[in-house]
Amino acid sequence: MGIFFPASALAAIPVVHWTQASGAQIYLVQSPAIPMVDVQLDFDAGSRRDPPEQAGLASVTAGMTSKGVAATATEAALDENGLSEAWADLGASFGAGASGDRMSFSLRSLAYPDLLGKAALLAARQMGEPAFPAAVWLRERDRLNAALREANTRPATLAGRAFNAAVYGQHPYGFEMTEATLARISVGDMKAAYSRLVLPCRAKVTIVGALDRAQADALVRQIFSRMSATGMSSTACPALPLVAEVAALEQAVEKRIAFDSAQAHVLIGQPGFKRDDPDFFAITVGNYILGGGGFVSRLSTEVREKRGLSYSVYSYFSPGLHAGAFTVGLQTRPDQADQAVQVSRDVVANFVDKGPTETELKAAKDNLIGGFALRIDSNRKLLDNIANMAWNNLPLDYLDTWSQKVDAITVTDIRAAFSRKLQPEKMVTVILGGASR
């Protein structure tokens, strides 16, 4: 179902943007090659809005929107099976999920007017009239509790939980869904959060497909036609409370967790940066060299190739509306964990201090720029990229200028950006496996 750009992968991608009277912001890329439409609707309703005692509220609320729609004066209710069958009959799909920052809904349908109109109407019912059936929630909660108990036996889960708690502290990015927090979530809580946060006036809508602007505008209006009247006017959209920023670490933290496993799980890191930071491109290129480039990265060379301490070692940043974590991760034998940690710390500290070499920089640019076309070679990938632009208020020519901005990065830019963002002497280190100390 993808659209491909073999001859024009680096050509301009025309993004049309406008705002409806409701306040919904729309970003459209016309793609007439195949009769398909992909739509993503994003709301500031992710887990950063969860109360601490109800961690997981955004996630379960999004999941429950697919469990049925309520009856109206002229339409019968649909339970989860009936809703699923209705989508299957249309040959379309509609889903929802929540991340740290946003709750997202996605629609995929053929663009033929008769089918797309029916898909839009069904999406309108699912978004505007979710049933949130109590009996289904009890079943889902039991399923989630069982999944949590199983996950708690995995070393990676326990290491990640300890790492997030230490890096994020009391910030919502560090909240973890538990059996206790699930027990505090009721259907009423889900309905209240949904009606308060998922409103047209808060929406950022991305569309890629065989539609023109007028058709796309009408499609969005139809999808939102069953939503609360409160959210149908930008002037009536109440402001949401600010969420505090992630606090910087004041000192290094080391956590050793005993766990009977053949491999020790190691995570090292700290709060990183927000997505709108001007250092984004320097950090992106620099991290490819440090630990994001797989077997050709600096960390892989020092930890894996030279010393054989781990099969795989990586680093990444996860910027969002707040400072997402910088993370170095690896697995190693428990008796080698201390050495692997020290080598990794030394590599990070050296990179922050001196930056990359010119040879490393050229190789990174060649790979990133050469692989750019693969980022947009299907409707789904293009939709993801445009939605990222919309959510983070990036310029409409962001994809058109991406390669030029990567190519403009210098060794000095990377060294300066990393020195501003990372403090190797104040990082969190979690070592799970072997005996505790």
Order of alpha helices (4+ residues) and beta strands (2+ residues): beta-beta-beta-alpha-beta-beta-alpha-beta-beta-alpha-alpha-alpha-alpha-alpha-beta-alpha-beta-beta-alpha-beta-beta-alpha-alpha-alpha-alpha-alpha-beta
